[in-house]
Structure formats: structure tokens, C-alpha cells
Amino acid sequence: MIDTDKYEGHTPAPWTILTIDTMRQYPDSPCLKLAQDAPLLLEEVKRLRHELLLILSDFQTRKTDMYEMRNRIETILKGVDEE
């Protein structure tokens, strides 16, 4: 799991050229850490979206019931919390 605590205090979007210059001056800045981890964050969003779409598809085709759907979502969320 990505430690999102290290992004605490980052500058909210939209970033400007001044924000980018500041990131370069302070290598430990939350903004720089967030920018460096952007590809990892994007992959995690894609993975979670894919998992949710699979659950929804199974539910719509009646391959799963509400109880199983809930268990699968809880498993996904548990994995996110443990990583």
C-alpha cells in the first residue's frame, strides 16, 4: 500500500510553475513525493476500478449475490488497508 501520510500538507491542485520550482528546491516536500508517486497512485486507481467493475459485472449477470458482493468488496478494502 502507498503511505498517503507522506503527502500531508501538499499544495492542492492546480499546481503552478511556482509549485514545481518549490518541489525542486525541497526534495522532502510532500508535493514532490506526491508527484513522484503519481504513477503508483494511478495504477492503484486502475486496479481498484477493475476489481469493482468485475464485481458489478458478476452481480449484474447474477453470478453473485449481495452477500458475496459485500465480502469481495471488504476483501479489496482489507487488502488496501494492509498494504
C-alpha positions as CSV (number, residue, x, y, z in Angstrom):
1,M,0.0,0.0,0.0
2,I,1.1,3.5,-0.6
3,D,1.7,5.5,2.5
4,T,-0.5,8.5,1.9
5,D,0.5,10.2,5.2
6,K,3.7,11.4,3.4
7,Y,1.5,13.6,1.2
8,E,0.1,15.5,4.2
9,G,0.5,19.2,3.6
10,H,0.8,19.1,-0.1
11,T,-0.3,22.0,-2.2
12,P,-3.8,21.4,-3.6
13,A,-4.3,21.3,-7.3
14,P,-3.9,23.1,-9.7
15,W,-0.2,23.3,-9.4
16,T,1.6,26.2,-11.0
17,I,5.2,26.6,-12.2
18,L,6.0,28.1,-8.7
19,T,4.8,24.9,-7.1
20,I,7.1,22.8,-9.4
21,D,10.1,25.1,-8.7
22,T,9.4,24.8,-4.9
23,M,9.4,21.0,-5.3
24,R,12.8,21.1,-6.9
25,Q,14.2,23.2,-4.0
26,Y,12.8,21.0,-1.3
27,P,13.4,17.3,-2.1
28,D,11.5,16.2,1.1
29,S,8.4,18.3,0.2
30,P,5.0,16.5,0.2
31,C,4.3,17.9,-3.2
32,L,7.4,16.2,-4.7
33,K,6.6,12.9,-3.0
34,L,3.1,13.1,-4.4
35,A,4.4,13.9,-7.9
36,Q,6.9,11.1,-7.8
37,D,4.3,8.6,-6.7
38,A,1.7,9.7,-9.2
39,P,2.3,6.6,-11.5
40,L,1.8,4.3,-8.5
41,L,-1.4,6.1,-7.4
42,L,-2.7,5.9,-11.0
43,E,-2.1,2.1,-11.2
44,E,-3.8,1.6,-7.8
45,V,-6.9,3.6,-9.0
46,K,-6.9,1.4,-12.2
47,R,-6.6,-1.8,-10.2
48,L,-9.4,-0.9,-7.8
49,R,-11.7,0.3,-10.6
50,H,-11.1,-3.0,-12.4
51,E,-11.9,-5.0,-9.3
52,L,-15.1,-3.1,-8.8
53,L,-16.2,-3.5,-12.4
54,L,-15.7,-7.3,-12.1
55,I,-17.9,-7.4,-9.0
56,L,-20.5,-5.2,-10.7
57,S,-20.5,-7.4,-13.8
58,D,-20.8,-10.6,-11.7
59,F,-23.7,-9.1,-9.8
60,Q,-25.5,-7.9,-13.0
61,T,-25.2,-11.4,-14.5
62,R,-26.4,-13.0,-11.3
63,K,-23.1,-14.9,-10.8
64,T,-23.0,-13.4,-7.3
65,D,-25.4,-12.3,-4.6
66,M,-25.3,-9.3,-2.3
67,Y,-23.6,-11.2,0.5
68,E,-20.8,-12.4,-1.8
69,M,-20.5,-8.9,-3.4
70,R,-20.1,-7.4,0.1
71,N,-17.4,-10.0,1.0
72,R,-15.5,-9.3,-2.2
73,I,-15.6,-5.5,-1.6
74,E,-14.5,-6.0,2.0
75,T,-11.6,-8.2,0.9
76,I,-10.5,-5.5,-1.6
77,L,-10.7,-2.8,1.1
78,K,-8.9,-5.0,3.6
79,G,-6.1,-5.5,1.1
80,V,-5.8,-1.8,0.7
81,D,-5.6,-1.2,4.5
82,E,-2.9,-3.9,4.9
83,E,-0.6,-2.9,2.1
